[in-house]
Amino acid sequence: MAIGIDPTVDFAFKKLLGSPDHPAITLHFLNAVLGGDPEITEVEILNPILDRDFDEDRLSILDINARDADGKLFNIEMQTTLPSELPERLTYYVCSLFVSQLGRGGSYHELRPAIGICVLDGILLPDSAAIHSDFRLRSFESVLTDHLQLHLLELPKYDPPSDNVKIADPIEAWVYFLRQAEYLTADQIADRLGSPTFVEAVGVLEMIARTPKERELYEARLKLQRDEAARLRHAREQGLEQGLEQGLEQGLQQGHLAGRLQTLQEIVGDPVTPIDDLRSLTAEDFSSRIADVQSRLRDRDA
């Protein structure tokens, strides 16, 4: 039987990566994203998940704060929607994490790297085919410092393989797990990914599925995320319609929608519609085409 728990729902995501009871999962994820050079061997979860958090505030943000043995600080979060100004918000969070280290009388040499990792169930960078993006302070020739890092994993850019070959690349394994675990059995995941870490991760998801309280919290967060996605979609559609009716920023909006449609066409394997053929489309046309490609993409991945 399929696991039936979506690891991208923030409650499940934090149970996986933000639990002091499962440090091996967090370590594997961090080493996958950061390349394991040097390898992180210890991690402390600074804000472990507490069920009472949900009882008191079901809108709480479930990011994960952690620190390794060298003092590096991490903020890990799951985003199932693309709110406006997301790049600026992510930059603010990692900068806040960095400057929070230095108290009165502190010295700059005490500062340790601050690293933000955002997993996106959406496409923020349509002009790049890369699933994993690594941002740092650098010029074209060299890195100024590694003390500020922001990593993005854009899940929809990944096309799961159709064969049954084991996935050896750590980042690909994590992207596969986050996208597919809900629809697979524990044995299928073990066969495909191999690592004991993912066997442990499956156990976390299965515990959520069979524990009434945790299942209730998971379902509440899933509903909340769906409602938020619907609200944002409605707001964008209204804004597009008003902009087209009033002639405000029409070119900008058309360019955004055209890029989104072409990116989705590339992911699903459709011929990419030339930009000149997209110029005459209305917002309704774009919405219809994007919805069609997204529907086929969901059906393919199910």
C-alpha positions in Angstrom: 0.0 0.0 0.0 1.2 3.5 -0.8 2.4 5.6 2.1 -0.3 8.3 1.4 1.6 11.1 3.2 3.0 14.0 1.2 6.4 14.9 2.6 6.1 18.4 1.1 3.2 19.2 3.5 5.1 21.4 6.1 4.0 19.3 9.1 5.5 16.1 7.5 8.5 18.0 6.2 9.4 19.2 9.7 8.8 15.8 11.2 11.3 14.5 8.7 14.0 17.1 8.9 13.3 19.0 12.2 13.1 16.2 14.8 15.9 15.6 17.3 14.8 11.9 17.2 16.0 11.6 13.6 19.3 13.5 13.2 20.5 11.0 10.5 17.8 12.3 8.2 18.7 15.9 8.7 22.4 15.1 8.3 21.8 13.2 5.0 19.7 16.1 3.6 22.3 18.8 4.6 25.2 16.9 3.2 23.2 16.2 0.0 22.5 19.9 -0.6 25.9 21.2 0.5 27.9 18.6 -1.2 29.3 16.9 1.9 32.7 18.8 1.7 33.4 19.0 4.6 30.9 16.4 5.7 28.5 17.4 8.5 28.6 14.8 11.2 26.5 16.3 14.0 23.5 18.5 14.0 21.3 20.1 16.7 17.7 21.1 16.0 17.2 24.5 17.6 13.4 24.6 17.3 12.0 21.0 17.5 8.4 20.5 16.5 5.8 20.5 19.3 2.2 19.4 18.9 1.1 22.3 21.1 2.4 24.7 18.5 -0.5 23.6 16.3 -3.1 23.7 19.0 -2.1 27.3 19.8 -1.5 28.5 16.3 -2.4 26.5 13.2 -0.9 29.2 11.0 2.6 28.9 12.5 5.5 28.8 10.1 7.2 25.4 10.2 10.7 26.3 9.2 13.6 24.3 10.7 16.6 26.0 12.5 19.6 23.9 13.1 23.3 24.2 14.0 26.2 21.8 13.2 29.2 20.9 15.3 31.3 23.8 13.7 28.6 26.3 14.6 27.2 26.8 11.1 23.5 27.8 11.3 20.8 26.5 9.0 17.3 27.5 8.1 15.4 24.9 6.2 11.9 25.5 4.9 9.3 24.1 2.5 7.3 26.4 0.2 4.3 25.0 -1.6 3.3 28.4 -3.0 5.3 31.2 -4.5 4.3 34.3 -2.5 5.4 37.7 -3.9 8.8 38.9 -3.0 10.0 35.4 -2.0 13.6 36.0 -3.1 13.8 39.1 -0.8 12.2 37.3 2.1 14.6 34.4 1.8 17.5 36.8 1.7 16.2 38.6 4.7 15.9 35.4 6.7 19.4 34.2 6.0 20.9 37.6 6.7 18.9 37.8 10.0 20.3 34.4 10.9 23.8 35.7 10.2 23.7 38.9 12.2 21.8 37.3 15.1 25.1 35.7 16.2 26.9 38.8 17.1 26.0 40.2 20.5 27.4 43.3 22.3 31.2 42.9 22.6 31.3 40.2 20.0 34.0 39.9 17.3 33.5 39.3 13.6 35.8 36.3 13.7 33.2 34.6 15.8 30.7 34.7 13.0 29.8 31.3 11.5 28.2 30.7 8.1 24.4 31.1 7.9 22.8 28.9 5.3 19.2 29.0 4.0 17.7 26.1 2.2 14.3 26.5 0.6 12.5 23.5 -1.0 10.0 24.9 -3.6 7.0 23.0 -5.0 7.0 25.6 -7.7 9.4 27.3 -10.2 11.0 30.5 -9.1 13.7 30.6 -11.7 12.1 29.7 -15.1 15.2 30.8 -17.0 17.3 28.1 -15.4 17.0 24.4 -15.9 18.9 23.6 -12.7 17.0 21.9 -9.9 19.5 23.0 -7.3 20.6 26.6 -7.2 23.4 27.8 -4.9 23.7 31.5 -4.2 26.6 33.2 -2.5 28.3 36.6 -2.3 30.7 36.5 -5.3 32.0 38.3 -8.3 32.3 36.7 -11.7 35.8 35.6 -10.8 35.7 34.5 -7.2 33.7 34.0 -4.0 33.9 36.8 -1.5 32.6 34.7 1.4 30.8 31.4 2.1 29.3 32.9 5.3 26.0 33.7 3.5 24.5 31.0 1.4 21.0 30.4 -0.1 20.1 27.1 -1.7 16.9 26.5 -3.7 15.5 23.1 -4.7 12.8 23.5 -7.3 10.9 20.2 -7.3 8.8 20.6 -10.5 11.9 20.8 -12.6 12.7 17.2 -11.8 11.4 14.5 -14.3 11.3 11.2 -12.4 13.0 8.4 -14.3 10.7 5.7 -15.8 13.1 2.8 -15.2 13.8 1.1 -11.9 17.5 1.9 -11.7 18.7 2.9 -8.3 19.2 6.7 -7.8 22.7 7.3 -6.5 23.0 11.1 -6.6 22.0 12.4 -3.1 20.2 15.5 -4.3 18.3 13.6 -6.9 17.4 11.0 -4.3 15.9 13.7 -2.1 14.0 15.4 -4.9 12.6 12.0 -6.0 11.6 11.2 -2.4 9.9 14.5 -1.8 8.0 14.3 -5.1 7.1 10.6 -5.1 7.0 9.1 -1.6 3.3 9.8 -1.2 2.4 7.4 -4.1 4.9 4.6 -3.4 5.2 1.8 -0.9 8.1 1.4 1.6 9.6 -1.4 -0.5 9.5 0.6 -3.7 11.3 3.5 -2.0 13.9 1.2 -0.5 14.5 -0.5 -3.9 14.9 2.8 -5.7 16.9 4.8 -3.2 18.8 2.2 -1.3 20.1 4.4 1.6 19.0 3.5 5.1 18.2 7.1 5.6 15.2 6.9 3.4 14.0 3.7 5.1 14.1 5.8 8.3 12.3 8.7 6.5 9.6 6.3 5.4 9.1 5.2 9.0 8.5 8.8 9.9 5.8 9.2 7.3 4.2 5.9 8.2 4.1 7.0 11.9 2.1 10.1 10.8 -0.3 8.0 8.8 -1.1 5.6 11.7 -1.1 8.0 14.6 -4.5 9.7 14.9 -3.3 13.0 16.5 -0.4 13.4 14.0 -2.7 12.4 11.1 -5.2 15.1 12.2 -2.4 17.7 12.4 -1.2 16.7 8.9 -4.6 16.9 7.4 -5.2 20.3 8.9 -1.9 21.6 7.5 -2.7 20.0 4.1 -6.0 21.8 4.0 -4.4 25.1 5.1 -1.8 24.8 2.3 -4.5 24.0 -0.3 -6.6 27.0 0.8 -3.6 29.3 0.7 -2.7 28.1 -2.8 -6.3 28.7 -3.9 -6.3 32.1 -2.4 -3.1 33.1 -4.1 -4.3 31.7 -7.4 -7.6 33.7 -7.2 -5.7 36.9 -6.3 -3.3 36.5 -9.2 -6.2 35.7 -11.6 -8.1 38.8 -10.4 -4.9 40.9 -10.8 -4.3 39.7 -14.3 -7.8 40.3 -15.4 -7.8 43.8 -14.0 -4.4 44.5 -15.5 -5.5 43.3 -18.9 -8.8 45.3 -18.7 -7.0 48.5 -17.7 -3.9 48.0 -19.9 -1.6 48.1 -16.8 1.7 46.3 -17.1 0.2 44.0 -19.7 3.5 43.3 -21.3 5.1 42.3 -18.0 2.3 40.0 -17.1 2.3 38.4 -20.5 6.0 37.8 -20.3 5.7 36.2 -16.8 2.9 33.8 -18.0 4.7 33.0 -21.3 7.8 32.0 -19.4 5.8 29.9 -17.0 4.0 28.1 -19.8 7.2 27.4 -21.7 9.0 26.1 -18.6 6.1 23.7 -17.9 6.1 22.6 -21.5 9.8 21.7 -21.3 9.2 19.8 -18.1 6.3 17.7 -19.5 8.1 17.2 -22.8 5.7 19.2 -25.0 7.0 21.3 -28.0 7.7 24.7 -26.6 5.4 27.3 -28.1 7.4 30.2 -29.7 7.2 33.5 -27.9 5.7 35.2 -31.0 2.8 32.8 -30.9 2.1 33.7 -27.3 1.9 37.4 -27.7 -1.8 37.4 -28.7 -3.0 35.2 -25.9 -5.2 36.6 -23.1 -4.9 35.8 -19.4 -7.7 33.3 -19.8 -5.8 31.6 -22.7 -2.7 31.4 -20.6 -4.5 30.0 -17.6 -6.2 27.4 -19.6 -3.0 26.2 -21.3 -1.0 26.2 -18.0 -3.8 24.3 -16.2 -3.8 21.7 -19.0 0.0 21.1 -18.8 -0.1 21.0 -15.0 -2.9 18.5 -15.0 -1.0 16.2 -17.4 2.2 16.6 -15.3 0.3 15.6 -12.2 -1.2 12.6 -14.0 2.2 11.5 -15.3 3.8 11.7 -11.8 1.0 9.9 -10.0 
